[in-house]
Amino acid sequence: MKKTIAAIAVSLCCVMVAAFIGGISSAYAEGRKVPVYCVDRSDNYVAISFDAAWGADKTRQIMDVCESYNVKATFFLVGFWIDKYPEMVAEISSRGFEIGTHSETHPQMSKLDEKKINSELTSSCRKIADITGKPVQLFRPPFGDYNNRLLNVADELGLYTIQWSVDSLDWKGLSAVQIAERVQKAQSGDIILCHNNSDHIVEALPLIFEALQLKKLKFCTIGELIYTDNYYIDGTGKQISKSNGNNA
């Protein structure tokens, strides 16, 4: 009997601790804004993205490989890259790939005030729109660095702030096989991060596409993957639709 009472006491204690921790976690998530890292989807769609800040030598090859596998990707472009390669920006758009902003000068944007953040975003978006004739809807913070101030300004400008849930680490000089091994863990709703001028990205892409297609995964742009209204983002960065019965 004493053992039973002790067991119940321990159990109640654990429940109380769990509730307390859960309460702190929820409050923290509510006070801190989070961008989209991945999307709650069960239809086997994923999105692959390429950040472009330095160099363009491999960009056309990347698009060629994507097209050969019927993959439409999303490119996040920095303003000074756009200035240097305007014809490439036009080609990315004309070939049906999606373009988002990666800022104007690639700074650590959490350290900027609202006015400077606004300038970084509006300037880069304007350059993209001037070349492509299409409005920009997506923004990826440089270095993945953000705070509430940055996300608030992006929201005010009508931009969806996008992170990633699968990191290829292609910029570290990994081999094509190593890159593909990292990306093949992707699941429905994941957003994959790559770079347009990393050492072995062109060789890695066929391995990535074939591995994920064997898992019955399909590719779409980030703009097609995310929900644009009636959603919430949980504390982990997963975007969840409210219309599917998922209520915050």
N, C-alpha and C positions, 0 to 999 in steps of 0.2 A: 504493500500500500504506500509506504514511504517513497519507494522508488517511482511509483506511478505519479505521486504528487510532485516529486522532484522533476520528473520528465515533463510534466505539464507546465511547471514553472519555467523551466528552461525554454520550452517551446514558445510560451507567451513572451518571454524576454526577447527571443529571436525575432518574433513578429513585430514587437515594438521597435526594435533597432532597425529592422528592414523598413518599417513605415517611416521612421525618422530620416533615414538615409534617402529614401525615395522622395520625401518631402523636400529635402535640401536640393536634390537633383532636379526636381521639377521647377522649383523656384529659380534655380540657376539658369535652366533652359529658357524660362519665361523672360528673365531679365537680360539675357544675352542673345542678340540676333545671330542667326546662322544662315549662311548661303546654302545653295543646293549642292550636295555632294553626290547624291544618287536619287533615283526615283522609284517609288513603290509601284512596280508594274509586274504583272505575271504573264505578259504576252511574249516574253523572250526577246524583247528589243533592248539593244545597248547602243551607246554612242561613243565614237572615237573622235578625239580632238587633237589639234596640233597648234602649239604656241609658236608664234613667229616673232622673234626680236632681232636675231642676228643671222645673216646669210639667207640665201634663197636658192642655192645650187640644186637642192634636192626636191624643191617644192613641186616642180612639174612631174618628176618621177613618182612622187607620192600620189599625186592625182591620177597618174596613169595606172598605178597599181590598184588604187581604190576603184577606179572605173572598171578595171578588168574583173573585179570581184563584185561589181554592182554595189559598191559601198559609197554612201554620201557622208562626208565628214564635216566637221566644224573647225574652222581656222580662227584663232584669236590673234589679232594683229596689233603690234605697237605702232604708234604714230610715226616714229622716225623710220621704221621699216617700210611703212606705206609711202613715205616721202622718197625713199630710195628705190622702191620697186613698184611704182604705180601700175605698170603694165601687168605685173604678176597679180596684183589685187584684182584687176579687171578680169584676168583669166580665171582666177579662183571662182569669182562670181559667175562668169559666163558659162563655166562648166558645171554649174549647179551645186557648188559647195556653199556652205553657210559661213558667214563671216561675223565675228564678234570683236569687241574691242579688248585689248590687253593693256590699255592706258596709252597716254601720249609719250611718256619718257621712261616708263618702267621703273618708277620709284617705289619705295616702301610706303604705301599709301596710308597706312594707319597713322603715320607720323605727320600727315598733311592736315591742314585745316579745311573747313568745308569749301571755301572759295577755291583753293588749289585743287581739291578733289574734283569739284565741278568743272574746272578748266581742263584737267587731264581727261575727263570723260567726254565732255562736249566737243573738244578739239579733235580727238581721235575718231569719235563717231561721225563728225562732220566730214572728215577726210574720206572715210569709208563710203558714206552716202554720196558724196560728190563724184566718186569714181564709179560706184556700182548702181546708183540711182535707187538704192534700197535702204530703208531705215535699219538702224542697228538695235537689236533687242537683248543681246547677251554681253556680259562683261565678266572677264576673269581677272582677279587681282594678281598683280605681279608677286611672285614668291608665295602665292597662296595666302598672303598676309592681309588681314582685315580687322575691323572693329565695328562697333555699332554706327559710328559716325559715317564711315565709308558706305556701309550698307544702306543707311538712311538716304544719303545723297543719291546713290544708284537707284534706289526705289523711286525717289522724286523725279528722276530723269526717265523713268519707265524702263529701266534695265534690270534684267534678271541676273543676279550674281551667281556665277557657276564655279564650283571647285571640281573635285574628281574623287572617285572612290577606288580606282585602280591606277596605280602609278607605274609606268613602264621603266622609269629611271634610265631612259635611253640616253640622257645627257651625261651619264657617268661613264660612257665608253663601253657599256656592256656589249657583248656579242649579240648577233641577231637571235640566236637560240636562247640566250639568257633573257633578252627582252621579251620574246614570245612566251617563255616559261612564266614570267611575271604576269603577263596579261591574260594568259589562258584561264586564270582563276575567275575571270569576269562572269557575272550572273545577270539575269534579267534586271534591267533598270540601272546598271552600272554606267558610269562615265569614265572613259579611259583617257589618261593624259600621255601625250607624246609631244615631240618637238620636231619642227620642220627641217632642221639642219643637223640633227644628231648623227653620230658616226655611222650607225648600222640600221637606221630606221627603214630604209628602202628594202633591205634584205629581210628585215624582220616582218614586214607587213604581210607577205603571203603566208608565213607561218602562223601569224596571229589570226588572219581571216579564216584559214583552213581549220585551225584548232577550234575556233569559236563556232564556225558553221557546223562542225561535227557535233557540237553540243546543242545544235538546233537554235543557236542565237542568230538574230537578224540585226542589221545595222540601220540606224536612222540618224538624222542630225540631232543635236541637242535641243534645238527649237521644237523638233517633233517629239522628242522624248519627254520633255517636261510638261507639267500642267501650267497653264497661263492664268487660270482663275479658279476660285472655289477650292483652294488647297491650304495646307499648312505644312510647316517644316518642323520635324521633331528635333530633339536635342542632339541627335547624331548627324543631322544634315540630310536626312531622308525626306524627300518631298512626297506628301501623301494627299490624294484627292479626297475631298469630303463627299463628293457626289457618289462615291462607291461605298458609302456607308462607313467610311473612316472619319470619324469626327474627333477633333482635337479636344 
